[in-house]
């Protein structure tokens, strides 16, 4: 449902021609038939469904939302099957698209982003894991709910690190009506927000099968940024080569996205507690990578 939700937003905003690719062709055809009715009447964009990778040849942007199943306890439950899946997808994409911007939503996103780069040898700025922006949206929502302010009053609320149990909400840089959040949020509230943030997907599943709309909108923002060359400041998972003193690991950091993918990695000022949590998150992702 994540892939079709993203496609729906792209079609309803008449961004560009769309190809839906699924291993089960009938699913891709069905979603394309449905979403085609959301294309504005004054638009000439097209949408089609297929199971043939040659149909995505030379695409400007490729969004990967595939999964081998539904995880129930944590995002690493099916890590072996998911890595095999991403390697197969990467191989097919490399045959048909060697200059595309790749947006990876599939989980565990940091591990899969890493293995996609290793499999294809694509430039790191063109392979973008989309998840930390969703975590940041959730972070902003949880702050607003906890202290009773509107989300629009909150700025610089970023989440870095793993899209998982070791994610790191950056309270030290968050502003509420221009004031530092830590002057408004006490320690107990901070711990509660952090726990609720890491467990957000579990809470959501008490009411529905899985999330789709939040990640779809965050992905749309990246797609629009790339297509229109409109700089977007957003945390994304990217392969680090010395930034934050981390090497050879993909994890969420603050980036600027433009037409050629990630144009800049921003090094945020973290307090000592956040630095320690960030390093622990990096180690957690490395261990997940090495476990496969």
Secondary structure, DSSP 8 states (H G I E B T S, - for coil): -HHHHHHHHHHHTT-S-EEEE-SSHHHHHHHHHHHGGGS-TT----EEEES-GGGGTT-SEEEE---SS--SS-TTTTHHHHHHHHHHHHHHHHHH-SS-EEEE-SSSHHHHHHHHHHHH---GGGEEE--HHHHHHHHHHHHHHHHT--GGGEES--EEB-SSTT-EE-GGG-EETTEEGGGTS-HHHHHHHHHHHHTHHHHHTTTSS---HHHHHHHHHHHHHHHHT--EEEEEEEEEESGGG-EEEEEEEEEEEETTEEEEE------HHHHHHHHHHHHHHHHHHHT-
